[in-house]
Amino acid sequence: MIRHIVALRFRAGMPMEAKQALYRDLAALSDHIDGILDFQHFENVSVETPLVRGFDDLFWFDFR
């Protein structure tokens, strides 16, 4: 299995609805790309705030 992790930094004031739409579209890729096992998205909860540098959202795909 391969896990591809992406950290995102959205513009200030980005509506939650826009984020959710992006994640919905990304999750839908599983129906079109063979080999995707899983898609997850989370808020970055790292305690190393200075190292995060504003990349407060994460998603990943697991591939076969």
PDBQT receptor file of N, H, CA, C and O in Angstrom, charges set to zero:
ATOM      1  N   MET A   1       0.835  -1.178   0.000  1.00  0.00    +0.000 N 
ATOM      2  CA  MET A   1       0.000   0.000   0.000  1.00  0.00    +0.000 C 
ATOM      3  C   MET A   1       0.884   1.247   0.000  1.00  0.00    +0.000 C 
ATOM      4  O   MET A   1       1.954   1.271   0.607  1.00  0.00    +0.000 OA
ATOM      5  N   ILE A   2       0.419   2.256  -0.679  1.00  0.00    +0.000 N 
ATOM      6  H   ILE A   2      -0.450   2.237  -1.172  1.00  0.00    +0.000 HD
ATOM      7  CA  ILE A   2       1.084   3.563  -0.699  1.00  0.00    +0.000 C 
ATOM      8  C   ILE A   2       0.097   4.581  -0.137  1.00  0.00    +0.000 C 
ATOM      9  O   ILE A   2      -1.065   4.609  -0.542  1.00  0.00    +0.000 OA
ATOM     10  N   ARG A   3       0.550   5.408   0.784  1.00  0.00    +0.000 N 
ATOM     11  H   ARG A   3       1.494   5.385   1.113  1.00  0.00    +0.000 HD
ATOM     12  CA  ARG A   3      -0.275   6.499   1.324  1.00  0.00    +0.000 C 
ATOM     13  C   ARG A   3       0.318   7.811   0.826  1.00  0.00    +0.000 C 
ATOM     14  O   ARG A   3       1.478   8.125   1.094  1.00  0.00    +0.000 OA
ATOM     15  N   HIS A   4      -0.488   8.564   0.106  1.00  0.00    +0.000 N 
ATOM     16  H   HIS A   4      -1.431   8.309  -0.111  1.00  0.00    +0.000 HD
ATOM     17  CA  HIS A   4      -0.080   9.871  -0.412  1.00  0.00    +0.000 C 
ATOM     18  C   HIS A   4      -0.758  10.930   0.448  1.00  0.00    +0.000 C 
ATOM     19  O   HIS A   4      -1.983  11.054   0.433  1.00  0.00    +0.000 OA
ATOM     20  N   ILE A   5       0.037  11.695   1.199  1.00  0.00    +0.000 N 
ATOM     21  H   ILE A   5       1.032  11.594   1.210  1.00  0.00    +0.000 HD
ATOM     22  CA  ILE A   5      -0.480  12.693   2.144  1.00  0.00    +0.000 C 
ATOM     23  C   ILE A   5      -0.253  14.089   1.577  1.00  0.00    +0.000 C 
ATOM     24  O   ILE A   5       0.826  14.398   1.070  1.00  0.00    +0.000 OA
ATOM     25  N   VAL A   6      -1.283  14.929   1.670  1.00  0.00    +0.000 N 
ATOM     26  H   VAL A   6      -2.160  14.679   2.082  1.00  0.00    +0.000 HD
ATOM     27  CA  VAL A   6      -1.205  16.309   1.188  1.00  0.00    +0.000 C 
ATOM     28  C   VAL A   6      -1.639  17.240   2.319  1.00  0.00    +0.000 C 
ATOM     29  O   VAL A   6      -2.691  17.042   2.928  1.00  0.00    +0.000 OA
ATOM     30  N   ALA A   7      -0.825  18.247   2.592  1.00  0.00    +0.000 N 
ATOM     31  H   ALA A   7       0.029  18.407   2.098  1.00  0.00    +0.000 HD
ATOM     32  CA  ALA A   7      -1.159  19.277   3.579  1.00  0.00    +0.000 C 
ATOM     33  C   ALA A   7      -1.582  20.532   2.819  1.00  0.00    +0.000 C 
ATOM     34  O   ALA A   7      -0.939  20.930   1.847  1.00  0.00    +0.000 OA
ATOM     35  N   LEU A   8      -2.667  21.143   3.273  1.00  0.00    +0.000 N 
ATOM     36  H   LEU A   8      -3.189  20.820   4.062  1.00  0.00    +0.000 HD
ATOM     37  CA  LEU A   8      -3.229  22.304   2.583  1.00  0.00    +0.000 C 
ATOM     38  C   LEU A   8      -3.229  23.538   3.468  1.00  0.00    +0.000 C 
ATOM     39  O   LEU A   8      -3.393  23.460   4.686  1.00  0.00    +0.000 OA
ATOM     40  N   ARG A   9      -3.041  24.679   2.820  1.00  0.00    +0.000 N 
ATOM     41  H   ARG A   9      -2.908  24.743   1.831  1.00  0.00    +0.000 HD
ATOM     42  CA  ARG A   9      -3.192  25.969   3.490  1.00  0.00    +0.000 C 
ATOM     43  C   ARG A   9      -4.196  26.761   2.660  1.00  0.00    +0.000 C 
ATOM     44  O   ARG A   9      -3.865  27.260   1.585  1.00  0.00    +0.000 OA
ATOM     45  N   PHE A  10      -5.413  26.872   3.160  1.00  0.00    +0.000 N 
ATOM     46  H   PHE A  10      -5.682  26.466   4.033  1.00  0.00    +0.000 HD
ATOM     47  CA  PHE A  10      -6.452  27.613   2.459  1.00  0.00    +0.000 C 
ATOM     48  C   PHE A  10      -6.312  29.103   2.738  1.00  0.00    +0.000 C 
ATOM     49  O   PHE A  10      -5.761  29.514   3.758  1.00  0.00    +0.000 OA
ATOM     50  N   ARG A  11      -6.826  29.903   1.803  1.00  0.00    +0.000 N 
ATOM     51  H   ARG A  11      -7.274  29.569   0.974  1.00  0.00    +0.000 HD
ATOM     52  CA  ARG A  11      -6.862  31.345   2.031  1.00  0.00    +0.000 C 
ATOM     53  C   ARG A  11      -7.701  31.648   3.259  1.00  0.00    +0.000 C 
ATOM     54  O   ARG A  11      -8.648  30.924   3.569  1.00  0.00    +0.000 OA
ATOM     55  N   ALA A  12      -7.349  32.725   3.959  1.00  0.00    +0.000 N 
ATOM     56  H   ALA A  12      -6.581  33.312   3.707  1.00  0.00    +0.000 HD
ATOM     57  CA  ALA A  12      -8.132  33.155   5.126  1.00  0.00    +0.000 C 
ATOM     58  C   ALA A  12      -9.570  33.407   4.697  1.00  0.00    +0.000 C 
ATOM     59  O   ALA A  12      -9.822  34.000   3.648  1.00  0.00    +0.000 OA
ATOM     60  N   GLY A  13     -10.492  32.957   5.505  1.00  0.00    +0.000 N 
ATOM     61  H   GLY A  13     -10.287  32.476   6.357  1.00  0.00    +0.000 HD
ATOM     62  CA  GLY A  13     -11.891  33.182   5.223  1.00  0.00    +0.000 C 
ATOM     63  C   GLY A  13     -12.530  32.197   4.264  1.00  0.00    +0.000 C 
ATOM     64  O   GLY A  13     -13.683  32.371   3.868  1.00  0.00    +0.000 OA
ATOM     65  N   MET A  14     -11.794  31.167   3.889  1.00  0.00    +0.000 N 
ATOM     66  H   MET A  14     -10.857  31.026   4.210  1.00  0.00    +0.000 HD
ATOM     67  CA  MET A  14     -12.353  30.155   2.987  1.00  0.00    +0.000 C 
ATOM     68  C   MET A  14     -13.556  29.507   3.674  1.00  0.00    +0.000 C 
ATOM     69  O   MET A  14     -13.425  28.972   4.774  1.00  0.00    +0.000 OA
ATOM     70  N   PRO A  15     -14.720  29.552   3.038  1.00  0.00    +0.000 N 
ATOM     71  CA  PRO A  15     -15.914  28.977   3.670  1.00  0.00    +0.000 C 
ATOM     72  C   PRO A  15     -15.777  27.456   3.849  1.00  0.00    +0.000 C 
ATOM     73  O   PRO A  15     -15.208  26.770   3.000  1.00  0.00    +0.000 OA
ATOM     74  N   MET A  16     -16.299  26.955   4.946  1.00  0.00    +0.000 N 
ATOM     75  H   MET A  16     -16.761  27.512   5.636  1.00  0.00    +0.000 HD
ATOM     76  CA  MET A  16     -16.258  25.520   5.214  1.00  0.00    +0.000 C 
ATOM     77  C   MET A  16     -16.956  24.743   4.098  1.00  0.00    +0.000 C 
ATOM     78  O   MET A  16     -16.549  23.628   3.771  1.00  0.00    +0.000 OA
ATOM     79  N   GLU A  17     -18.001  25.325   3.513  1.00  0.00    +0.000 N 
ATOM     80  H   GLU A  17     -18.331  26.231   3.778  1.00  0.00    +0.000 HD
ATOM     81  CA  GLU A  17     -18.719  24.657   2.428  1.00  0.00    +0.000 C 
ATOM     82  C   GLU A  17     -17.805  24.411   1.231  1.00  0.00    +0.000 C 
ATOM     83  O   GLU A  17     -17.910  23.374   0.576  1.00  0.00    +0.000 OA
ATOM     84  N   ALA A  18     -16.915  25.350   0.942  1.00  0.00    +0.000 N 
ATOM     85  H   ALA A  18     -16.830  26.192   1.474  1.00  0.00    +0.000 HD
ATOM     86  CA  ALA A  18     -15.978  25.197  -0.174  1.00  0.00    +0.000 C 
ATOM     87  C   ALA A  18     -14.977  24.082   0.119  1.00  0.00    +0.000 C 
ATOM     88  O   ALA A  18     -14.642  23.297  -0.768  1.00  0.00    +0.000 OA
ATOM     89  N   LYS A  19     -14.506  24.013   1.348  1.00  0.00    +0.000 N 
ATOM     90  H   LYS A  19     -14.778  24.650   2.068  1.00  0.00    +0.000 HD
ATOM     91  CA  LYS A  19     -13.589  22.935   1.731  1.00  0.00    +0.000 C 
ATOM     92  C   LYS A  19     -14.278  21.580   1.602  1.00  0.00    +0.000 C 
ATOM     93  O   LYS A  19     -13.712  20.630   1.062  1.00  0.00    +0.000 OA
ATOM     94  N   GLN A  20     -15.499  21.506   2.103  1.00  0.00    +0.000 N 
ATOM     95  H   GLN A  20     -15.959  22.278   2.542  1.00  0.00    +0.000 HD
ATOM     96  CA  GLN A  20     -16.231  20.241   2.051  1.00  0.00    +0.000 C 
ATOM     97  C   GLN A  20     -16.501  19.822   0.602  1.00  0.00    +0.000 C 
ATOM     98  O   GLN A  20     -16.464  18.632   0.288  1.00  0.00    +0.000 OA
ATOM     99  N   ALA A  21     -16.770  20.777  -0.271  1.00  0.00    +0.000 N 
ATOM    100  H   ALA A  21     -16.800  21.744  -0.016  1.00  0.00    +0.000 HD
ATOM    101  CA  ALA A  21     -16.986  20.467  -1.687  1.00  0.00    +0.000 C 
ATOM    102  C   ALA A  21     -15.714  19.904  -2.305  1.00  0.00    +0.000 C 
ATOM    103  O   ALA A  21     -15.772  18.954  -3.085  1.00  0.00    +0.000 OA
ATOM    104  N   LEU A  22     -14.570  20.481  -1.964  1.00  0.00    +0.000 N 
ATOM    105  H   LEU A  22     -14.523  21.253  -1.330  1.00  0.00    +0.000 HD
ATOM    106  CA  LEU A  22     -13.296  19.972  -2.466  1.00  0.00    +0.000 C 
ATOM    107  C   LEU A  22     -13.084  18.539  -2.003  1.00  0.00    +0.000 C 
ATOM    108  O   LEU A  22     -12.727  17.674  -2.804  1.00  0.00    +0.000 OA
ATOM    109  N   TYR A  23     -13.299  18.281  -0.726  1.00  0.00    +0.000 N 
ATOM    110  H   TYR A  23     -13.589  18.984  -0.076  1.00  0.00    +0.000 HD
ATOM    111  CA  TYR A  23     -13.102  16.932  -0.195  1.00  0.00    +0.000 C 
ATOM    112  C   TYR A  23     -14.092  15.941  -0.816  1.00  0.00    +0.000 C 
ATOM    113  O   TYR A  23     -13.738  14.788  -1.059  1.00  0.00    +0.000 OA
ATOM    114  N   ARG A  24     -15.309  16.375  -1.072  1.00  0.00    +0.000 N 
ATOM    115  H   ARG A  24     -15.597  17.312  -0.875  1.00  0.00    +0.000 HD
ATOM    116  CA  ARG A  24     -16.299  15.514  -1.733  1.00  0.00    +0.000 C 
ATOM    117  C   ARG A  24     -15.825  15.133  -3.135  1.00  0.00    +0.000 C 
ATOM    118  O   ARG A  24     -15.927  13.978  -3.548  1.00  0.00    +0.000 OA
ATOM    119  N   ASP A  25     -15.296  16.144  -3.869  1.00  0.00    +0.000 N 
ATOM    120  H   ASP A  25     -15.213  17.082  -3.534  1.00  0.00    +0.000 HD
ATOM    121  CA  ASP A  25     -14.795  15.886  -5.221  1.00  0.00    +0.000 C 
ATOM    122  C   ASP A  25     -13.592  14.952  -5.195  1.00  0.00    +0.000 C 
ATOM    123  O   ASP A  25     -13.468  14.066  -6.040  1.00  0.00    +0.000 OA
ATOM    124  N   LEU A  26     -12.711  15.154  -4.225  1.00  0.00    +0.000 N 
ATOM    125  H   LEU A  26     -12.812  15.875  -3.539  1.00  0.00    +0.000 HD
ATOM    126  CA  LEU A  26     -11.546  14.267  -4.116  1.00  0.00    +0.000 C 
ATOM    127  C   LEU A  26     -11.976  12.843  -3.777  1.00  0.00    +0.000 C 
ATOM    128  O   LEU A  26     -11.452  11.886  -4.348  1.00  0.00    +0.000 OA
ATOM    129  N   ALA A  27     -12.917  12.696  -2.861  1.00  0.00    +0.000 N 
ATOM    130  H   ALA A  27     -13.343  13.473  -2.398  1.00  0.00    +0.000 HD
ATOM    131  CA  ALA A  27     -13.402  11.365  -2.492  1.00  0.00    +0.000 C 
ATOM    132  C   ALA A  27     -14.024  10.663  -3.700  1.00  0.00    +0.000 C 
ATOM    133  O   ALA A  27     -13.919   9.443  -3.833  1.00  0.00    +0.000 OA
ATOM    134  N   ALA A  28     -14.669  11.429  -4.573  1.00  0.00    +0.000 N 
ATOM    135  H   ALA A  28     -14.754  12.419  -4.465  1.00  0.00    +0.000 HD
ATOM    136  CA  ALA A  28     -15.316  10.849  -5.759  1.00  0.00    +0.000 C 
ATOM    137  C   ALA A  28     -14.318  10.279  -6.748  1.00  0.00    +0.000 C 
ATOM    138  O   ALA A  28     -14.694   9.491  -7.616  1.00  0.00    +0.000 OA
ATOM    139  N   LEU A  29     -13.045  10.663  -6.636  1.00  0.00    +0.000 N 
ATOM    140  H   LEU A  29     -12.740  11.303  -5.931  1.00  0.00    +0.000 HD
ATOM    141  CA  LEU A  29     -12.035  10.106  -7.530  1.00  0.00    +0.000 C 
ATOM    142  C   LEU A  29     -11.910   8.593  -7.372  1.00  0.00    +0.000 C 
ATOM    143  O   LEU A  29     -11.471   7.904  -8.292  1.00  0.00    +0.000 OA
ATOM    144  N   SER A  30     -12.291   8.085  -6.219  1.00  0.00    +0.000 N 
ATOM    145  H   SER A  30     -12.648   8.645  -5.472  1.00  0.00    +0.000 HD
ATOM    146  CA  SER A  30     -12.235   6.644  -5.980  1.00  0.00    +0.000 C 
ATOM    147  C   SER A  30     -13.090   5.875  -6.989  1.00  0.00    +0.000 C 
ATOM    148  O   SER A  30     -12.804   4.715  -7.287  1.00  0.00    +0.000 OA
ATOM    149  N   ASP A  31     -14.132   6.511  -7.512  1.00  0.00    +0.000 N 
ATOM    150  H   ASP A  31     -14.365   7.453  -7.270  1.00  0.00    +0.000 HD
ATOM    151  CA  ASP A  31     -14.988   5.876  -8.510  1.00  0.00    +0.000 C 
ATOM    152  C   ASP A  31     -14.376   5.891  -9.903  1.00  0.00    +0.000 C 
ATOM    153  O   ASP A  31     -14.856   5.200 -10.802  1.00  0.00    +0.000 OA
ATOM    154  N   HIS A  32     -13.315   6.679 -10.088  1.00  0.00    +0.000 N 
ATOM    155  H   HIS A  32     -12.926   7.241  -9.358  1.00  0.00    +0.000 HD
ATOM    156  CA  HIS A  32     -12.740   6.862 -11.417  1.00  0.00    +0.000 C 
ATOM    157  C   HIS A  32     -11.304   6.375 -11.549  1.00  0.00    +0.000 C 
ATOM    158  O   HIS A  32     -10.826   6.169 -12.665  1.00  0.00    +0.000 OA
ATOM    159  N   ILE A  33     -10.614   6.191 -10.444  1.00  0.00    +0.000 N 
ATOM    160  H   ILE A  33     -11.002   6.359  -9.538  1.00  0.00    +0.000 HD
ATOM    161  CA  ILE A  33      -9.210   5.788 -10.484  1.00  0.00    +0.000 C 
ATOM    162  C   ILE A  33      -9.074   4.431  -9.821  1.00  0.00    +0.000 C 
ATOM    163  O   ILE A  33      -9.296   4.282  -8.620  1.00  0.00    +0.000 OA
ATOM    164  N   ASP A  34      -8.707   3.452 -10.617  1.00  0.00    +0.000 N 
ATOM    165  H   ASP A  34      -8.526   3.573 -11.593  1.00  0.00    +0.000 HD
ATOM    166  CA  ASP A  34      -8.511   2.103 -10.095  1.00  0.00    +0.000 C 
ATOM    167  C   ASP A  34      -7.301   2.094  -9.166  1.00  0.00    +0.000 C 
ATOM    168  O   ASP A  34      -6.267   2.685  -9.474  1.00  0.00    +0.000 OA
ATOM    169  N   GLY A  35      -7.438   1.433  -8.050  1.00  0.00    +0.000 N 
ATOM    170  H   GLY A  35      -8.278   0.953  -7.800  1.00  0.00    +0.000 HD
ATOM    171  CA  GLY A  35      -6.314   1.311  -7.134  1.00  0.00    +0.000 C 
ATOM    172  C   GLY A  35      -6.446   2.152  -5.879  1.00  0.00    +0.000 C 
ATOM    173  O   GLY A  35      -5.685   1.959  -4.930  1.00  0.00    +0.000 OA
ATOM    174  N   ILE A  36      -7.400   3.089  -5.848  1.00  0.00    +0.000 N 
ATOM    175  H   ILE A  36      -8.018   3.245  -6.619  1.00  0.00    +0.000 HD
ATOM    176  CA  ILE A  36      -7.610   3.863  -4.625  1.00  0.00    +0.000 C 
ATOM    177  C   ILE A  36      -8.343   2.978  -3.625  1.00  0.00    +0.000 C 
ATOM    178  O   ILE A  36      -9.429   2.467  -3.898  1.00  0.00    +0.000 OA
ATOM    179  N   LEU A  37      -7.733   2.812  -2.478  1.00  0.00    +0.000 N 
ATOM    180  H   LEU A  37      -6.851   3.227  -2.255  1.00  0.00    +0.000 HD
ATOM    181  CA  LEU A  37      -8.325   2.001  -1.420  1.00  0.00    +0.000 C 
ATOM    182  C   LEU A  37      -9.123   2.842  -0.428  1.00  0.00    +0.000 C 
ATOM    183  O   LEU A  37     -10.148   2.397   0.088  1.00  0.00    +0.000 OA
ATOM    184  N   ASP A  38      -8.648   4.061  -0.163  1.00  0.00    +0.000 N 
ATOM    185  H   ASP A  38      -7.815   4.423  -0.582  1.00  0.00    +0.000 HD
ATOM    186  CA  ASP A  38      -9.278   4.878   0.863  1.00  0.00    +0.000 C 
ATOM    187  C   ASP A  38      -8.927   6.344   0.642  1.00  0.00    +0.000 C 
ATOM    188  O   ASP A  38      -7.887   6.671   0.070  1.00  0.00    +0.000 OA
ATOM    189  N   PHE A  39      -9.813   7.216   1.107  1.00  0.00    +0.000 N 
ATOM    190  H   PHE A  39     -10.658   6.950   1.571  1.00  0.00    +0.000 HD
ATOM    191  CA  PHE A  39      -9.577   8.659   1.115  1.00  0.00    +0.000 C 
ATOM    192  C   PHE A  39      -9.999   9.168   2.482  1.00  0.00    +0.000 C 
ATOM    193  O   PHE A  39     -11.067   8.809   2.976  1.00  0.00    +0.000 OA
ATOM    194  N   GLN A  40      -9.170   9.999   3.094  1.00  0.00    +0.000 N 
ATOM    195  H   GLN A  40      -8.302  10.291   2.692  1.00  0.00    +0.000 HD
ATOM    196  CA  GLN A  40      -9.467  10.591   4.396  1.00  0.00    +0.000 C 
ATOM    197  C   GLN A  40      -9.074  12.064   4.368  1.00  0.00    +0.000 C 
ATOM    198  O   GLN A  40      -8.149  12.452   3.655  1.00  0.00    +0.000 OA
ATOM    199  N   HIS A  41      -9.778  12.879   5.145  1.00  0.00    +0.000 N 
ATOM    200  H   HIS A  41     -10.530  12.564   5.725  1.00  0.00    +0.000 HD
ATOM    201  CA  HIS A  41      -9.376  14.282   5.312  1.00  0.00    +0.000 C 
ATOM    202  C   HIS A  41      -9.569  14.655   6.771  1.00  0.00    +0.000 C 
ATOM    203  O   HIS A  41     -10.514  14.212   7.425  1.00  0.00    +0.000 OA
ATOM    204  N   PHE A  42      -8.653  15.481   7.270  1.00  0.00    +0.000 N 
ATOM    205  H   PHE A  42      -7.886  15.842   6.740  1.00  0.00    +0.000 HD
ATOM    206  CA  PHE A  42      -8.630  15.826   8.679  1.00  0.00    +0.000 C 
ATOM    207  C   PHE A  42      -8.109  17.243   8.863  1.00  0.00    +0.000 C 
ATOM    208  O   PHE A  42      -7.467  17.809   7.979  1.00  0.00    +0.000 OA
ATOM    209  N   GLU A  43      -8.396  17.791  10.011  1.00  0.00    +0.000 N 
ATOM    210  H   GLU A  43      -8.917  17.331  10.730  1.00  0.00    +0.000 HD
ATOM    211  CA  GLU A  43      -7.753  19.019  10.463  1.00  0.00    +0.000 C 
ATOM    212  C   GLU A  43      -6.391  18.623  11.025  1.00  0.00    +0.000 C 
ATOM    213  O   GLU A  43      -6.282  17.628  11.742  1.00  0.00    +0.000 OA
ATOM    214  N   ASN A  44      -5.362  19.388  10.708  1.00  0.00    +0.000 N 
ATOM    215  H   ASN A  44      -5.451  20.196  10.126  1.00  0.00    +0.000 HD
ATOM    216  CA  ASN A  44      -4.023  19.109  11.226  1.00  0.00    +0.000 C 
ATOM    217  C   ASN A  44      -3.994  19.496  12.705  1.00  0.00    +0.000 C 
ATOM    218  O   ASN A  44      -4.174  20.665  13.046  1.00  0.00    +0.000 OA
ATOM    219  N   VAL A  45      -3.771  18.532  13.566  1.00  0.00    +0.000 N 
ATOM    220  H   VAL A  45      -3.625  17.582  13.289  1.00  0.00    +0.000 HD
ATOM    221  CA  VAL A  45      -3.776  18.764  15.010  1.00  0.00    +0.000 C 
ATOM    222  C   VAL A  45      -2.367  18.655  15.598  1.00  0.00    +0.000 C 
ATOM    223  O   VAL A  45      -2.208  18.345  16.779  1.00  0.00    +0.000 OA
ATOM    224  N   SER A  46      -1.363  18.904  14.788  1.00  0.00    +0.000 N 
ATOM    225  H   SER A  46      -1.493  19.156  13.829  1.00  0.00    +0.000 HD
ATOM    226  CA  SER A  46       0.015  18.829  15.246  1.00  0.00    +0.000 C 
ATOM    227  C   SER A  46       0.257  19.817  16.389  1.00  0.00    +0.000 C 
ATOM    228  O   SER A  46      -0.221  20.951  16.355  1.00  0.00    +0.000 OA
ATOM    229  N   VAL A  47       0.989  19.380  17.380  1.00  0.00    +0.000 N 
ATOM    230  H   VAL A  47       1.377  18.459  17.407  1.00  0.00    +0.000 HD
ATOM    231  CA  VAL A  47       1.364  20.275  18.472  1.00  0.00    +0.000 C 
ATOM    232  C   VAL A  47       2.584  21.116  18.100  1.00  0.00    +0.000 C 
ATOM    233  O   VAL A  47       2.977  22.006  18.854  1.00  0.00    +0.000 OA
ATOM    234  N   GLU A  48       3.172  20.845  16.967  1.00  0.00    +0.000 N 
ATOM    235  H   GLU A  48       2.853  20.122  16.354  1.00  0.00    +0.000 HD
ATOM    236  CA  GLU A  48       4.348  21.585  16.507  1.00  0.00    +0.000 C 
ATOM    237  C   GLU A  48       3.912  22.736  15.604  1.00  0.00    +0.000 C 
ATOM    238  O   GLU A  48       4.283  22.791  14.432  1.00  0.00    +0.000 OA
ATOM    239  N   THR A  49       3.124  23.648  16.157  1.00  0.00    +0.000 N 
ATOM    240  H   THR A  49       2.822  23.603  17.110  1.00  0.00    +0.000 HD
ATOM    241  CA  THR A  49       2.495  24.729  15.413  1.00  0.00    +0.000 C 
ATOM    242  C   THR A  49       3.476  25.513  14.531  1.00  0.00    +0.000 C 
ATOM    243  O   THR A  49       3.138  25.786  13.378  1.00  0.00    +0.000 OA
ATOM    244  N   PRO A  50       4.667  25.889  15.006  1.00  0.00    +0.000 N 
ATOM    245  CA  PRO A  50       5.568  26.634  14.127  1.00  0.00    +0.000 C 
ATOM    246  C   PRO A  50       5.995  25.844  12.887  1.00  0.00    +0.000 C 
ATOM    247  O   PRO A  50       6.251  26.431  11.835  1.00  0.00    +0.000 OA
ATOM    248  N   LEU A  51       6.072  24.535  13.007  1.00  0.00    +0.000 N 
ATOM    249  H   LEU A  51       5.864  24.058  13.861  1.00  0.00    +0.000 HD
ATOM    250  CA  LEU A  51       6.474  23.714  11.866  1.00  0.00    +0.000 C 
ATOM    251  C   LEU A  51       5.354  23.532  10.851  1.00  0.00    +0.000 C 
ATOM    252  O   LEU A  51       5.620  23.271   9.678  1.00  0.00    +0.000 OA
ATOM    253  N   VAL A  52       4.119  23.664  11.283  1.00  0.00    +0.000 N 
ATOM    254  H   VAL A  52       3.903  23.875  12.236  1.00  0.00    +0.000 HD
ATOM    255  CA  VAL A  52       2.964  23.479  10.407  1.00  0.00    +0.000 C 
ATOM    256  C   VAL A  52       2.852  24.618   9.389  1.00  0.00    +0.000 C 
ATOM    257  O   VAL A  52       2.419  24.400   8.258  1.00  0.00    +0.000 OA
ATOM    258  N   ARG A  53       3.245  25.839   9.793  1.00  0.00    +0.000 N 
ATOM    259  H   ARG A  53       3.597  26.017  10.712  1.00  0.00    +0.000 HD
ATOM    260  CA  ARG A  53       3.283  27.024   8.925  1.00  0.00    +0.000 C 
ATOM    261  C   ARG A  53       1.959  27.278   8.204  1.00  0.00    +0.000 C 
ATOM    262  O   ARG A  53       1.944  27.645   7.029  1.00  0.00    +0.000 OA
ATOM    263  N   GLY A  54       0.846  27.079   8.919  1.00  0.00    +0.000 N 
ATOM    264  H   GLY A  54       0.858  26.781   9.874  1.00  0.00    +0.000 HD
ATOM    265  CA  GLY A  54      -0.457  27.395   8.342  1.00  0.00    +0.000 C 
ATOM    266  C   GLY A  54      -1.092  26.281   7.528  1.00  0.00    +0.000 C 
ATOM    267  O   GLY A  54      -2.212  26.439   7.042  1.00  0.00    +0.000 OA
ATOM    268  N   PHE A  55      -0.403  25.158   7.368  1.00  0.00    +0.000 N 
ATOM    269  H   PHE A  55       0.507  25.030   7.762  1.00  0.00    +0.000 HD
ATOM    270  CA  PHE A  55      -0.981  24.024   6.644  1.00  0.00    +0.000 C 
ATOM    271  C   PHE A  55      -1.862  23.253   7.622  1.00  0.00    +0.000 C 
ATOM    272  O   PHE A  55      -1.460  22.233   8.182  1.00  0.00    +0.000 OA
ATOM    273  N   ASP A  56      -3.078  23.772   7.810  1.00  0.00    +0.000 N 
ATOM    274  H   ASP A  56      -3.404  24.601   7.356  1.00  0.00    +0.000 HD
ATOM    275  CA  ASP A  56      -3.953  23.298   8.875  1.00  0.00    +0.000 C 
ATOM    276  C   ASP A  56      -4.927  22.207   8.444  1.00  0.00    +0.000 C 
ATOM    277  O   ASP A  56      -5.693  21.705   9.267  1.00  0.00    +0.000 OA
ATOM    278  N   ASP A  57      -4.909  21.834   7.171  1.00  0.00    +0.000 N 
ATOM    279  H   ASP A  57      -4.287  22.242   6.502  1.00  0.00    +0.000 HD
ATOM    280  CA  ASP A  57      -5.802  20.793   6.677  1.00  0.00    +0.000 C 
ATOM    281  C   ASP A  57      -4.981  19.720   5.967  1.00  0.00    +0.000 C 
ATOM    282  O   ASP A  57      -3.985  20.019   5.309  1.00  0.00    +0.000 OA
ATOM    283  N   LEU A  58      -5.408  18.481   6.108  1.00  0.00    +0.000 N 
ATOM    284  H   LEU A  58      -6.217  18.238   6.643  1.00  0.00    +0.000 HD
ATOM    285  CA  LEU A  58      -4.706  17.344   5.507  1.00  0.00    +0.000 C 
ATOM    286  C   LEU A  58      -5.696  16.435   4.795  1.00  0.00    +0.000 C 
ATOM    287  O   LEU A  58      -6.847  16.298   5.208  1.00  0.00    +0.000 OA
ATOM    288  N   PHE A  59      -5.227  15.819   3.718  1.00  0.00    +0.000 N 
ATOM    289  H   PHE A  59      -4.292  15.930   3.382  1.00  0.00    +0.000 HD
ATOM    290  CA  PHE A  59      -5.973  14.690   3.170  1.00  0.00    +0.000 C 
ATOM    291  C   PHE A  59      -4.977  13.668   2.678  1.00  0.00    +0.000 C 
ATOM    292  O   PHE A  59      -3.810  13.973   2.431  1.00  0.00    +0.000 OA
ATOM    293  N   TRP A  60      -5.462  12.444   2.542  1.00  0.00    +0.000 N 
ATOM    294  H   TRP A  60      -6.410  12.196   2.744  1.00  0.00    +0.000 HD
ATOM    295  CA  TRP A  60      -4.611  11.418   1.959  1.00  0.00    +0.000 C 
ATOM    296  C   TRP A  60      -5.428  10.408   1.195  1.00  0.00    +0.000 C 
ATOM    297  O   TRP A  60      -6.619  10.208   1.432  1.00  0.00    +0.000 OA
ATOM    298  N   PHE A  61      -4.729   9.780   0.264  1.00  0.00    +0.000 N 
ATOM    299  H   PHE A  61      -3.762   9.942   0.071  1.00  0.00    +0.000 HD
ATOM    300  CA  PHE A  61      -5.255   8.634  -0.473  1.00  0.00    +0.000 C 
ATOM    301  C   PHE A  61      -4.384   7.441  -0.141  1.00  0.00    +0.000 C 
ATOM    302  O   PHE A  61      -3.160   7.554  -0.068  1.00  0.00    +0.000 OA
ATOM    303  N   ASP A  62      -5.011   6.306   0.056  1.00  0.00    +0.000 N 
ATOM    304  H   ASP A  62      -6.005   6.214  -0.003  1.00  0.00    +0.000 HD
ATOM    305  CA  ASP A  62      -4.301   5.034   0.141  1.00  0.00    +0.000 C 
ATOM    306  C   ASP A  62      -4.486   4.332  -1.194  1.00  0.00    +0.000 C 
ATOM    307  O   ASP A  62      -5.608   4.189  -1.680  1.00  0.00    +0.000 OA
ATOM    308  N   PHE A  63      -3.380   3.894  -1.782  1.00  0.00    +0.000 N 
ATOM    309  H   PHE A  63      -2.469   4.010  -1.387  1.00  0.00    +0.000 HD
ATOM    310  CA  PHE A  63      -3.405   3.197  -3.070  1.00  0.00    +0.000 C 
ATOM    311  C   PHE A  63      -2.955   1.757  -2.896  1.00  0.00    +0.000 C 
ATOM    312  O   PHE A  63      -2.119   1.446  -2.048  1.00  0.00    +0.000 OA
ATOM    313  N   ARG A  64      -3.519   0.899  -3.707  1.00  0.00    +0.000 N 
ATOM    314  H   ARG A  64      -4.198   1.152  -4.397  1.00  0.00    +0.000 HD
ATOM    315  CA  ARG A  64      -3.147  -0.508  -3.730  1.00  0.00    +0.000 C 
ATOM    316  C   ARG A  64      -1.721  -0.665  -4.207  1.00  0.00    +0.000 C 
ATOM    317  O   ARG A  64      -1.219  -1.785  -4.296  1.00  0.00    +0.000 OA
TER     318      ARG A  64
